[in-house]
Amino acid sequence: MMKYGAEHEEHRFSLSFLEAESRGQWRDIFLGIHLAEGEKLPEGLEAPSILVICNTDGDIIQIVLHDEGCDSEFQFTYAEKAQIEAYVGELENV
């Protein structure tokens, strides 16, 4: 997790499913982030969560890093996105 334009910084975390909802042609999946022991959030990121937007076929269209439930100025690294994609791929009947 890093601010847009900031130096690349990887974080170790696990994920949890919070909820899913349909809106027309999209399926929104909300995930919680749980930092690994010894990890710290980037400065300025207070309460992160994830919105994964999928199409009706289950293909991931976008992954959004929220802070306190709103869009934020932070983004995930490629490795972090890959972890999120793998997690969503393992969810059943969401």
Secondary structure, 3 states (H helix, E strand, C coil): CEECCCCCCCCCEEEEEEEEEEECCEEEEEEEEEECCCCCCCCCCCCEEEEEEEECCCCEEEEEEEECCEECCEECCHHHHHHHHHHHHHCCCC
